[in-house]
């Protein structure tokens, strides 16, 4: 990321790392009572040969943000597994633009959690996503895995 770019207010470095997301760092996160957002400045590892942010990246980050938005609302959550994920691409995001995935649970049940996300590029809607997650609760024999 270009050190001259300012991360929007409310965002700080995302503290959950994984092998999948490591090449996309730095990732940033912001939360409210109901929402969980991931953000990044689109750069070379995020784009295809035409300079557009790859749809697979948008899908993976939306899945991640929606799952975390649900996990934050469930007491004693042990983990979430994606059951279904759909995404509608409405526009493009380009290299150099601030990309934000803003996720919010839409319904939380005992075994399933539903979430939606709006994907914005420089504040303009470029995709929407919906997901369903299978909820696993902690018990004395399991560690938290979200």
DSSP file (Angstrom, degrees, kcal/mol; ACC not computed):
  #  RESIDUE AA STRUCTURE BP1 BP2  ACC     N-H-->O    O-->H-N    N-H-->O    O-->H-N    TCO  KAPPA ALPHA  PHI   PSI    X-CA   Y-CA   Z-CA
    1    1 A X              0   0    0      0, 0.0     2,-0.3     0, 0.0    42,-0.1   0.000 360.0 360.0 360.0 137.2    0.0    0.0    0.0
    2    2 A X    >   -     0   0    0      1,-0.2     3,-1.9     2,-0.1    39,-0.0  -0.485 360.0-139.0 -61.8 124.4    1.2    3.5   -0.8
    3    3 A X  T 3  S+     0   0    0      1,-0.3    -1,-0.2    -2,-0.3     0, 0.0   0.631  98.7  66.5 -66.7 -12.2    2.2    5.1    2.5
    4    4 A X  T 3  S+     0   0    0      2,-0.1     2,-0.4     0, 0.0    -1,-0.3   0.586  80.2  97.7 -82.7 -10.4    0.6    8.4    1.4
    5    5 A X    <   -     0   0    0     -3,-1.9     2,-0.5     1,-0.0    36,-0.1  -0.641  68.9-140.8 -84.2 133.5   -2.9    6.8    1.4
    6    6 A X        -     0   0    0     -2,-0.4     2,-0.3     3,-0.0     3,-0.1  -0.796  11.0-130.9 -96.0 131.2   -5.0    7.5    4.5
    7    7 A X        -     0   0    0     -2,-0.5     3,-0.1     1,-0.1     4,-0.1  -0.629  38.3-100.2 -76.6 135.1   -7.1    4.8    5.8
    8    8 A X    >   -     0   0    0     -2,-0.3     3,-1.8     1,-0.1    -1,-0.1  -0.136  47.8 -84.4 -56.4 151.2  -10.7    6.0    6.5
    9    9 A X  T 3  S+     0   0    0      1,-0.2    -1,-0.1    -3,-0.1     3,-0.1  -0.236 114.7  30.8 -55.7 141.1  -11.7    6.9   10.0
   10   10 A X  T 3  S+     0   0    0      1,-0.3    21,-0.4    -3,-0.1     2,-0.3   0.202  95.3 109.2  93.6 -14.8  -12.8    4.0   12.2
   11   11 A X    <   +     0   0    0     -3,-1.8    -1,-0.3    19,-0.1     2,-0.3  -0.754  37.5 167.4 -97.5 141.4  -10.6    1.5   10.4
   12   12 A X  E     -A   29   0A   0     17,-2.1    17,-3.0    -2,-0.3     3,-0.1  -0.910  50.7 -60.5-139.7 169.1   -7.5   -0.1   12.0
   13   13 A X  E     -A   28   0A   0     -2,-0.3     2,-0.3    15,-0.2    15,-0.3  -0.248  56.4-117.2 -54.8 132.3   -5.4   -3.1   11.0
   14   14 A X        -     0   0    0     13,-2.5    13,-0.2    25,-0.2    -1,-0.1  -0.566  22.1-157.2 -70.7 129.5   -7.4   -6.3   10.9
   15   15 A X        +     0   0    0     -2,-0.3     2,-0.7    -3,-0.1    -1,-0.1   0.452  65.7  89.1 -95.1   0.1   -6.0   -8.6   13.5
   16   16 A X        -     0   0    0      2,-0.0     2,-0.3     0, 0.0    -2,-0.1  -0.868  58.7-175.6-101.0 112.5   -7.2  -12.0   12.1
   17   17 A X        +     0   0    0     -2,-0.7     2,-0.3     3,-0.0    -2,-0.0  -0.750   7.6 170.0-105.9 152.9   -4.6  -13.4    9.7
   18   18 A X     >  -     0   0    0     -2,-0.3     4,-1.9     1,-0.1    -2,-0.0  -0.976  47.1-108.0-152.1 162.8   -4.8  -16.5    7.5
   19   19 A X  H  > S+     0   0    0     -2,-0.3     4,-0.5     1,-0.2    -1,-0.1   0.839 118.5  54.3 -60.2 -33.2   -2.8  -18.1    4.7
   20   20 A X  H  4 S+     0   0    0      1,-0.2     3,-0.4     2,-0.1    -1,-0.2   0.931 115.8  35.6 -66.7 -45.6   -5.6  -17.1    2.3
   21   21 A X  H >4 S+     0   0    0      1,-0.2     3,-1.8     2,-0.1     4,-0.5   0.632  92.1  90.2 -88.4 -13.2   -5.6  -13.4    3.1
   22   22 A X  H >< S+     0   0    0     -4,-1.9     3,-1.4     1,-0.3    -1,-0.2   0.877  85.3  53.3 -52.5 -42.9   -1.8  -12.9    3.8
   23   23 A X  T 3< S+     0   0    0     -4,-0.5    -1,-0.3    -3,-0.4    -2,-0.1   0.702 106.9  54.9 -66.8 -14.7   -1.1  -12.0    0.1
   24   24 A X  T <  S+     0   0    0     -3,-1.8    -1,-0.2    -4,-0.1    -2,-0.2   0.455  92.8 163.4 -96.6  -1.9   -3.8   -9.3    0.3
   25   25 A X    <   +     0   0    0     -3,-1.4     2,-0.1    -4,-0.5    15,-0.1  -0.237  40.8  62.7 -62.6 151.9   -2.4   -7.5    3.3
   26   26 A X        +     0   0    0     13,-0.1    15,-0.4   -12,-0.1     2,-0.3   0.355  68.5 171.0 -85.8 137.1   -2.7   -4.9    4.7
   27   27 A X        -     0   0    0    -13,-0.2   -13,-2.5    13,-0.1     2,-0.3  -0.831  14.5-156.9-105.3 148.7   -6.4   -5.5    5.5
   28   28 A X  E     -AB  13  39A   0     11,-2.7    11,-2.5    -2,-0.3     2,-0.3  -0.883   3.2-157.6-125.5 155.6   -8.3   -3.1    7.8
   29   29 A X  E     -AB  12  38A   0    -17,-3.0   -17,-2.1    -2,-0.3     2,-0.3  -0.961   9.2-178.2-135.5 151.3  -11.4   -3.6    9.9
   30   30 A X  E     - B   0  37A   0      7,-1.9     7,-3.1    -2,-0.3     2,-0.3  -0.987  10.4-165.3-144.3 147.5  -14.1   -1.4   11.4
   31   31 A X  E     + B   0  36A   0    -21,-0.4     2,-0.2    -2,-0.3     5,-0.2  -0.949  13.9 179.3-134.6 154.2  -17.1   -2.3   13.6
   32   32 A X        -     0   0    0      3,-1.9    -2,-0.0    -2,-0.3     5,-0.0  -0.709  58.3 -80.2-128.4-173.0  -20.3   -0.9   14.9
   33   33 A X  S    S+     0   0    0     -2,-0.2     3,-0.0     1,-0.2    -2,-0.0   0.880 128.9  16.8 -58.3 -37.6  -22.9   -2.7   17.1
   34   34 A X  S    S+     0   0    0     70,-0.0    71,-0.7    39,-0.0     2,-0.3   0.689 116.6  68.1-109.2 -24.5  -24.3   -4.6   14.1
   35   35 A X  E     - C   0 104A   0     69,-0.2    -3,-1.9    37,-0.0     2,-0.4  -0.663  48.7-165.7-107.9 155.7  -21.8   -4.3   11.2
   36   36 A X  E     -BC  31 103A   0     67,-2.1    67,-2.5    -2,-0.3     2,-0.4  -0.990  17.4-169.2-132.0 126.2  -18.3   -5.6   10.5
   37   37 A X  E     -BC  30 102A   0     -7,-3.1    -7,-1.9    -2,-0.4     2,-0.4  -0.935  11.7-162.9-120.6 140.7  -16.4   -4.1    7.7
   38   38 A X  E     -BC  29 101A   0     63,-2.0    63,-3.2    -2,-0.4     2,-0.3  -0.917  18.4-179.8-110.9 145.9  -13.1   -5.1    5.9
   39   39 A X  E     +BC  28 100A   0    -11,-2.5   -11,-2.7    -2,-0.4     2,-0.3  -0.987  10.7 159.9-145.2 155.5  -11.2   -2.6    3.8
   40   40 A X  E     - C   0  99A   0     59,-2.0    59,-3.4    -2,-0.3     2,-0.6  -0.971  42.0-107.5-162.8 159.2   -8.1   -2.3    1.7
   41   41 A X  E     - C   0  98A   0    -15,-0.4    57,-0.2    -2,-0.3     2,-0.1  -0.875  46.5-117.7 -90.9 121.6   -6.6   -0.2   -1.0
   42   42 A X        +     0   0    0     55,-2.7    54,-3.3    -2,-0.6     2,-0.2  -0.373  48.2 161.4 -62.6 130.9   -6.7   -2.3   -4.2
   43   43 A X    >>  -     0   0    0     52,-0.2     3,-2.3    -2,-0.1     4,-0.6  -0.715  54.7 -63.4-139.3-172.8   -3.2   -3.0   -5.5
   44   44 A X  G >4 S+     0   0    0      1,-0.3     3,-1.0    -2,-0.2     7,-0.1   0.826 126.8  54.5 -51.0 -43.6   -1.4   -5.4   -7.8
   45   45 A X  G 34 S+     0   0    0      1,-0.2    -1,-0.3   -22,-0.1    -3,-0.1   0.634 109.9  50.5 -67.9  -8.9   -2.2   -8.6   -5.8
   46   46 A X  G <4 S+     0   0    0     -3,-2.3     8,-2.5     2,-0.1     2,-0.2   0.551  99.7  73.6-103.1 -10.3   -5.9   -7.8   -5.9
   47   47 A X  B <<  -G   53   0B   0     -3,-1.0     6,-0.3    -4,-0.6     2,-0.1  -0.684  66.0-130.0-115.7 159.3   -6.5   -7.1   -9.6
   48   48 A X    >   -     0   0    0      4,-2.8     3,-1.8    -2,-0.2    -1,-0.1  -0.196  52.3 -78.6 -88.4-171.8   -6.8   -8.9  -12.9
   49   49 A X  T 3  S+     0   0    0      1,-0.3    -1,-0.0     2,-0.1    -2,-0.0   0.668 130.5  55.4 -67.2 -16.0   -4.9   -8.1  -16.1
   50   50 A X  T 3  S-     0   0    0      2,-0.2    -1,-0.3    44,-0.0     3,-0.1   0.420 119.0-107.1 -95.1   0.9   -7.3   -5.2  -16.9
   51   51 A X  S <  S+     0   0    0     -3,-1.8    44,-1.8     1,-0.3     2,-0.3   0.557  77.4 131.9  85.9   8.5   -6.7   -3.5  -13.5
   52   52 A X  B     -H   94   0C   0     42,-0.2    -4,-2.8     1,-0.1    -1,-0.3  -0.722  68.7-103.6 -91.1 142.9  -10.1   -4.5  -12.1
   53   53 A X  B     -G   47   0B   0     40,-3.1    40,-0.3    -2,-0.3    -6,-0.3  -0.493  48.3-107.6 -62.2 130.9  -10.3   -6.0   -8.6
   54   54 A X    >>  -     0   0    0     -8,-2.5     4,-1.7    -2,-0.2     3,-0.7  -0.368  15.0-133.0 -67.2 137.0  -10.9   -9.7   -9.2
   55   55 A X  H 3> S+     0   0    0      1,-0.2     4,-2.5     2,-0.2     5,-0.2   0.800 105.8  61.2 -59.3 -31.1  -14.4  -11.0   -8.4
   56   56 A X  H 3> S+     0   0    0      2,-0.2     4,-2.5     1,-0.2    -1,-0.2   0.870 103.5  49.6 -64.8 -36.7  -12.9  -13.9   -6.5
   57   57 A X  H <> S+     0   0    0     -3,-0.7     4,-2.7     2,-0.2     5,-0.3   0.929 110.7  49.7 -65.9 -45.5  -11.3  -11.5   -4.1
   58   58 A X  H  X S+     0   0    0     -4,-1.7     4,-2.2     1,-0.2    -2,-0.2   0.916 112.8  48.0 -59.2 -43.1  -14.5   -9.7   -3.6
   59   59 A X  H  X S+     0   0    0     -4,-2.5     4,-2.5     2,-0.2    -2,-0.2   0.927 112.5  47.4 -64.1 -47.0  -16.3  -13.0   -2.9
   60   60 A X  H  X S+     0   0    0     -4,-2.5     4,-2.2     1,-0.2    -2,-0.2   0.910 114.5  45.9 -63.4 -43.5  -13.7  -14.2   -0.5
   61   61 A X  H  X S+     0   0    0     -4,-2.7     4,-2.8     2,-0.2    -1,-0.2   0.871 112.1  51.4 -69.3 -35.7  -13.6  -10.9    1.5
   62   62 A X  H  X S+     0   0    0     -4,-2.2     4,-2.8    -5,-0.3     5,-0.3   0.925 110.0  49.9 -65.0 -43.5  -17.4  -10.7    1.5
   63   63 A X  H  X S+     0   0    0     -4,-2.5     4,-2.3     2,-0.2    -2,-0.2   0.932 113.3  46.8 -58.2 -47.1  -17.6  -14.3    2.9
   64   64 A X  H  X S+     0   0    0     -4,-2.2     4,-2.3     2,-0.2    -2,-0.2   0.942 114.6  45.2 -60.5 -51.5  -15.0  -13.4    5.6
   65   65 A X  H  X S+     0   0    0     -4,-2.8     4,-2.2     1,-0.2    -2,-0.2   0.897 113.3  49.7 -64.5 -41.7  -16.7  -10.2    6.6
   66   66 A X  H  X S+     0   0    0     -4,-2.8     4,-1.9     2,-0.2    -1,-0.2   0.915 111.0  49.7 -65.6 -41.7  -20.2  -11.7    6.7
   67   67 A X  H  X S+     0   0    0     -4,-2.3     4,-2.7    -5,-0.3    -2,-0.2   0.922 112.6  46.9 -61.6 -43.5  -19.0  -14.6    8.8
   68   68 A X  H  X S+     0   0    0     -4,-2.3     4,-1.8     1,-0.2    -1,-0.2   0.850 107.5  57.0 -67.3 -33.6  -17.3  -12.3   11.3
   69   69 A X  H  < S+     0   0    0     -4,-2.2     4,-0.3    -5,-0.2    36,-0.3   0.895 112.5  41.9 -64.3 -37.7  -20.4  -10.0   11.4
   70   70 A X  H >X S+     0   0    0     -4,-1.9     3,-2.0     1,-0.2     4,-0.6   0.933 110.0  56.0 -71.4 -47.1  -22.5  -13.1   12.5
   71   71 A X  H >< S+     0   0    0     -4,-2.7     3,-1.0     1,-0.3     6,-0.2   0.840 101.5  58.6 -56.9 -34.8  -19.9  -14.4   14.9
   72   72 A X  T 3< S+     0   0    0     -4,-1.8    -1,-0.3     1,-0.2    -2,-0.2   0.704 106.8  48.9 -67.6 -18.8  -19.8  -11.1   16.8
   73   73 A X  T <4 S+     0   0    0     -3,-2.0     2,-0.6    -4,-0.3    -1,-0.2   0.480  96.2  82.0 -99.4  -4.1  -23.6  -11.5   17.5
   74   74 A X  S X< S-     0   0    0     -3,-1.0     3,-1.0    -4,-0.6     2,-0.2  -0.901  71.0-138.9-112.3 119.7  -23.6  -15.1   18.8
   75   75 A X  T 3  S+     0   0    0     -2,-0.6    -2,-0.1     1,-0.2    -3,-0.0  -0.495  87.8  10.0 -69.2 141.2  -22.7  -15.9   22.4
   76   76 A X  T 3  S+     0   0    0      1,-0.2    62,-3.4    -2,-0.2     2,-0.3   0.789  84.8 175.0  63.5  30.5  -20.5  -19.0   22.8
   77   77 A X  E <   -D  137   0A   0     -3,-1.0    60,-0.3    60,-0.3    -1,-0.2  -0.520  17.3-178.7 -71.7 132.4  -19.8  -19.3   19.0
   78   78 A X  E     -     0   0A   0     58,-3.9    67,-4.7     1,-0.4     2,-0.3   0.710  61.9 -40.7 -99.4 -28.4  -17.3  -22.1   18.2
   79   79 A X  E     -D  136   0A   0     57,-1.8    57,-2.6    65,-0.2    -1,-0.4  -0.926  45.9-128.7 174.0 163.9  -17.2  -21.6   14.5
   80   80 A X  E     -D  135   0A   0     65,-0.4     2,-0.4    -2,-0.3    55,-0.2  -0.993  13.8-162.2-131.4 139.1  -19.2  -20.8   11.3
   81   81 A X  E     -D  134   0A   0     53,-1.9    53,-3.1    -2,-0.4     2,-0.3  -0.987  27.8-116.5-122.0 130.8  -19.1  -22.8    8.1
   82   82 A X  E     +D  133   0A   0     -2,-0.4    51,-0.3    51,-0.2     3,-0.1  -0.500  33.4 173.6 -68.5 124.9  -20.4  -21.2    4.9
   83   83 A X  E    S+     0   0A   0     49,-3.2     2,-0.3     1,-0.4    50,-0.2   0.792  70.0   3.5 -96.6 -41.4  -23.4  -23.1    3.6
   84   84 A X  E     -D  132   0A   0     48,-1.6    48,-2.4     2,-0.0    -1,-0.4  -0.996  60.2-176.7-148.8 142.8  -24.3  -20.8    0.7
   85   85 A X  E     +D  131   0A   0     -2,-0.3     2,-0.4    46,-0.2    46,-0.2  -0.985   4.7 177.6-142.2 128.6  -22.8  -17.6   -0.8
   86   86 A X  E     -D  130   0A   0     44,-2.8    44,-2.4    -2,-0.4     2,-0.4  -0.983   4.0-173.2-130.9 147.5  -24.1  -15.5   -3.6
   87   87 A X  E     -D  129   0A   0     -2,-0.4     2,-0.5    42,-0.2    42,-0.2  -1.000  12.1-155.9-140.5 139.0  -22.7  -12.3   -5.0
   88   88 A X  E     -D  128   0A   0     40,-3.0    40,-2.0    -2,-0.4     2,-0.6  -0.971  14.4-146.8-115.3 119.4  -24.1   -9.9   -7.6
   89   89 A X  E     +D  127   0A   0     -2,-0.5    38,-0.3    38,-0.2     3,-0.1  -0.770  25.2 167.4 -88.5 120.4  -21.5   -7.8   -9.4
   90   90 A X        -     0   0    0     36,-2.7     2,-0.3    -2,-0.6    37,-0.2   0.563  62.5 -18.6-110.1 -14.5  -22.9   -4.4  -10.2
   91   91 A X  S    S-     0   0    0     35,-1.9     2,-0.3    33,-0.1    35,-0.1  -0.856  76.1 -79.2-167.9-162.1  -19.8   -2.4  -11.2
   92   92 A X        -     0   0    0     -2,-0.3     2,-0.4    33,-0.1    29,-0.1  -0.873  18.0-152.6-123.4 155.2  -16.0   -2.5  -11.0
   93   93 A X        -     0   0    0     -2,-0.3   -40,-3.1   -40,-0.3     2,-0.3  -0.960  23.8-154.7-118.9 143.6  -13.4   -1.7   -8.5
   94   94 A X  B >   -H   52   0C   0     -2,-0.4     3,-2.1   -42,-0.3   -52,-0.3  -0.804  28.1 -79.4-122.6 160.1   -9.9   -0.6   -9.7
   95   95 A X  T 3  S+     0   0    0    -44,-1.8   -52,-0.2    -2,-0.3     3,-0.1  -0.276 116.0  27.2 -52.6 134.4   -6.4   -0.6   -8.6
   96   96 A X  T 3  S+     0   0    0    -54,-3.3    -1,-0.3     1,-0.3     2,-0.2   0.205  94.4 118.2  96.0 -14.5   -5.7    2.3   -6.2
   97   97 A X  S <  S-     0   0    0     -3,-2.1   -55,-2.7   -56,-0.1     2,-0.5  -0.573  71.1-112.0 -88.6 149.3   -9.3    2.6   -5.0
   98   98 A X  E     -C   41   0A   0    -57,-0.2    24,-3.3    -2,-0.2     2,-0.5  -0.687  34.8-159.0 -76.2 124.7  -10.4    2.1   -1.3
   99   99 A X  E     -CE  40 121A   0    -59,-3.4   -59,-2.0    -2,-0.5     2,-0.4  -0.923   9.9-174.5-110.1 127.9  -12.4   -1.1   -1.2
  100  100 A X  E     -CE  39 120A   0     20,-2.8    20,-3.2    -2,-0.5     2,-0.6  -0.988  14.6-163.4-127.7 131.2  -14.9   -1.6    1.7
  101  101 A X  E     -CE  38 119A   0    -63,-3.2   -63,-2.0    -2,-0.4     2,-0.7  -0.945  13.6-168.2-110.3 108.5  -16.9   -4.7    2.4
  102  102 A X  E     -CE  37 118A   0     16,-2.8    16,-2.3    -2,-0.6     2,-0.3  -0.877  10.8-175.6-105.9 109.0  -19.7   -3.7    4.9
  103  103 A X  E     +CE  36 117A   0    -67,-2.5   -67,-2.1    -2,-0.7     2,-0.3  -0.779  11.0 175.3-112.4 149.3  -21.4   -6.8    6.3
  104  104 A X  E     -CE  35 116A   0     12,-2.6    12,-2.5    -2,-0.3   -69,-0.2  -0.981  33.2-114.1-150.4 135.4  -24.4   -7.2    8.7
  105  105 A X  E     - E   0 115A   0    -71,-0.7    10,-0.3    -2,-0.3     3,-0.1  -0.459  23.0-172.4 -65.6 141.2  -26.3  -10.2   10.0
  106  106 A X  E    S+     0   0A   0      8,-2.9     2,-0.3     1,-0.4     9,-0.2   0.675  71.9   3.9-105.8 -25.7  -29.9  -10.3    8.7
  107  107 A X  E     - E   0 114A   0      7,-1.6     7,-3.4     2,-0.0     2,-0.5  -0.912  60.1-161.7-160.5 133.1  -31.1  -13.2   10.8
  108  108 A X  E     + E   0 113A   0     -2,-0.3     5,-0.2     5,-0.2     2,-0.2  -0.967  17.9 171.6-121.3 120.0  -29.5  -15.3   13.5
  109  109 A X        -     0   0    0      3,-3.0    -2,-0.0    -2,-0.5     0, 0.0  -0.489  48.3 -94.1-112.4-174.4  -31.0  -18.7   14.4
  110  110 A X  S    S+     0   0    0     -2,-0.2     3,-0.1     1,-0.1    -1,-0.0   0.822 121.2  12.8 -72.4 -31.4  -29.8  -21.5   16.6
  111  111 A X  S    S+     0   0    0      1,-0.2    24,-2.7    23,-0.1     2,-0.4   0.603 127.4  45.6-120.9 -17.6  -28.2  -23.4   13.8
  112  112 A X  E     - F   0 134A   0     22,-0.2    -3,-3.0   -32,-0.0     2,-0.4  -0.962  55.8-164.2-130.3 147.8  -28.0  -21.0   10.9
  113  113 A X  E     -EF 108 133A   0     20,-2.3    20,-2.9    -2,-0.4     2,-0.4  -0.995   8.9-156.7-128.9 136.5  -27.0  -17.4   10.5
  114  114 A X  E     +EF 107 132A   0     -7,-3.4    -8,-2.9    -2,-0.4    -7,-1.6  -0.906  16.4 175.1-114.5 139.6  -27.8  -15.2    7.5
  115  115 A X  E     -EF 105 131A   0     16,-2.3    16,-2.3    -2,-0.4     2,-0.3  -0.957  16.3-155.3-143.0 160.4  -25.9  -12.1    6.5
  116  116 A X  E     -EF 104 130A   0    -12,-2.5   -12,-2.6    -2,-0.3     2,-0.4  -0.947   9.7-163.0-132.6 154.0  -25.7   -9.5    3.7
  117  117 A X  E     -EF 103 129A   0     12,-2.6    12,-2.2    -2,-0.3     2,-0.5  -0.996  12.5-152.2-140.3 146.2  -22.8   -7.3    2.5
  118  118 A X  E     -EF 102 128A   0    -16,-2.3   -16,-2.8    -2,-0.4     2,-0.6  -0.973  16.4-153.1-111.9 129.8  -22.5   -4.2    0.4
  119  119 A X  E     -EF 101 127A   0      8,-3.0     7,-3.2    -2,-0.5     8,-1.4  -0.924  16.2-172.4-110.3 119.2  -19.2   -3.9   -1.4
  120  120 A X  E     -EF 100 125A   0    -20,-3.2   -20,-2.8    -2,-0.6     2,-0.5  -0.885  17.3-161.2-116.4 140.0  -18.1   -0.4   -2.1
  121  121 A X  E >  S-EF  99 124A   0      3,-2.8     3,-1.9    -2,-0.4   -22,-0.2  -0.972  87.1 -20.7-119.8 115.4  -15.2    1.0   -4.2
  122  122 A X  T 3  S-     0   0    0    -24,-3.3    -1,-0.1    -2,-0.5   -23,-0.1   0.868 130.1 -52.1  50.0  40.0  -14.4    4.6   -3.3
  123  123 A X  T 3  S+     0   0    0    -25,-0.3     2,-0.5     1,-0.2    -1,-0.3   0.363 114.8 116.4  84.3  -4.4  -17.9    4.8   -1.8
  124  124 A X  E <  S- F   0 121A   0     -3,-1.9    -3,-2.8     1,-0.0    -1,-0.2  -0.850  72.1-114.2-102.1 130.9  -19.7    3.5   -4.9
  125  125 A X  E     + F   0 120A   0     -2,-0.5    -5,-0.2    -5,-0.2   -33,-0.1  -0.419  43.1 162.0 -62.4 124.7  -21.6    0.3   -4.7
  126  126 A X  E     +     0   0A   0     -7,-3.2   -36,-2.7     1,-0.4   -35,-1.9   0.520  62.4   2.1-120.8 -12.9  -19.9   -2.3   -6.9
  127  127 A X  E     -DF  89 119A   0     -8,-1.4    -8,-3.0   -38,-0.3    -1,-0.4  -0.976  52.6-150.6-165.6 157.8  -21.4   -5.6   -5.6
  128  128 A X  E     -DF  88 118A   0    -40,-2.0   -40,-3.0    -2,-0.3     2,-0.3  -0.956  17.7-169.5-129.2 153.6  -23.8   -7.1   -3.1
  129  129 A X  E     -DF  87 117A   0    -12,-2.2   -12,-2.6    -2,-0.3     2,-0.3  -0.979  10.4-166.7-143.3 154.3  -23.5  -10.4   -1.4
  130  130 A X  E     +DF  86 116A   0    -44,-2.4   -44,-2.8    -2,-0.3     2,-0.3  -0.983  13.5 179.9-137.0 148.0  -25.6  -12.8    0.8
  131  131 A X  E     -DF  85 115A   0    -16,-2.3   -16,-2.3    -2,-0.3     2,-0.4  -0.991  21.0-148.9-148.7 156.2  -24.6  -15.8    2.8
  132  132 A X  E     -DF  84 114A   0    -48,-2.4   -49,-3.2    -2,-0.3   -48,-1.6  -0.989  20.3-165.6-122.9 135.2  -25.9  -18.5    5.0
  133  133 A X  E     -DF  82 113A   0    -20,-2.9   -20,-2.3    -2,-0.4     2,-0.5  -0.960  20.2-130.4-124.5 139.9  -23.6  -20.0    7.7
  134  134 A X  E     -DF  81 112A   0    -53,-3.1   -53,-1.9    -2,-0.4     2,-0.4  -0.776  31.3-137.4 -83.5 128.2  -23.9  -23.1    9.8
  135  135 A X  E     -D   80   0A   0    -24,-2.7     2,-0.5    -2,-0.5   -55,-0.2  -0.746  18.2-170.4 -94.4 132.0  -23.4  -22.2   13.5
  136  136 A X  E     -D   79   0A   0    -57,-2.6   -58,-3.9    -2,-0.4   -57,-1.8  -0.990  14.3-148.0-118.2 124.8  -21.3  -24.4   15.8
  137  137 A X  E     -D   77   0A   0     -2,-0.5   -60,-0.3   -60,-0.3     2,-0.1  -0.623  22.0-104.1 -92.4 151.8  -21.4  -23.5   19.5
  138  138 A X        +     0   0    0    -62,-3.4     2,-0.3    -2,-0.2    -1,-0.1  -0.416  38.6 178.6 -67.6 143.1  -18.5  -23.9   21.9
  139  139 A X    >   -     0   0    0      3,-0.1     3,-1.6    -2,-0.1   -63,-0.0  -0.830  49.3 -88.2-131.8 179.7  -18.6  -26.8   24.3
  140  140 A X  T 3  S+     0   0    0     -2,-0.3    -2,-0.1     1,-0.3     0, 0.0   0.677 125.2  50.0 -65.3 -16.4  -16.0  -27.8   26.9
  141  141 A X  T 3  S+     0   0    0      2,-0.0     2,-0.3     0, 0.0    -1,-0.3   0.442 101.5  71.3-101.5  -0.6  -14.2  -30.0   24.4
  142  142 A X    <   -     0   0    0     -3,-1.6     2,-0.3    -5,-0.0    -3,-0.1  -0.895  65.5-141.3-122.0 147.4  -13.8  -27.5   21.5
  143  143 A X        -     0   0    0     -2,-0.3     2,-0.2    -5,-0.1    -2,-0.0  -0.679  41.8 -88.3 -95.8 158.0  -11.8  -24.3   20.9
  144  144 A X        +     0   0    0     -2,-0.3     2,-0.3    -6,-0.0   -65,-0.2  -0.486  48.3 173.0 -67.6 128.8  -13.2  -21.3   19.2
  145  145 A X              0   0    0    -67,-4.7   -65,-0.4    -2,-0.2   -67,-0.1  -0.832 360.0 360.0-140.0  99.1  -12.7  -21.5   15.4
  146  146 A X              0   0    0     -2,-0.3   -67,-0.1   -67,-0.2   -75,-0.1   0.367 360.0 360.0-110.0 360.0  -14.3  -18.7   13.3
